[in-house]
Amino acid sequence: MAQPLGALGVGLIVVRTEAEAHDLVRQLQAGEPFDELARRHSIDPSSGNGGYLSGITVPQLRTEFQNALRGVTPGQFAIRGT
């Protein structure tokens, strides 16, 4: 099924601490699969889907996620605190 115009897919891993986030970025940079890390470590409900949100538009995201996406390009990792 095609995504609505302006829709995108976003992968996210939500953790409790910045130290956890930095550790996960190191694992991603070492080649660990994003979806596996999301399933094991993320506290977000999307973790069961490998951290993937699809068919959404930026305005549908919570404000903190909209802010976290500013300046991020496809394939980049971003660590953003609340």
Phi, psi and omega in degrees: 000135180286146177281149176300153178305131181086357180279155180216168173251137182228135173256132178218148174232119180254124179233168185279330186232156177294327178298318176298318181298314180297320178297318179293322177299318178300318179295320177297316179295334178276358175103005177295139180294130182305312185297324179291318178295320178298315180298321184278329191242336187286142176261004179277147178303338179288353183301326179295340178254026180070022179079010186263128173247124182238158175065030180250160174249156182305317180297341178283343180282151173298153184306318182296329177284324175301314180296321181294332182279346181301123177082359180270131178255161180308133180090352179276157173251143177224136174251119181228130175271166179269000000 
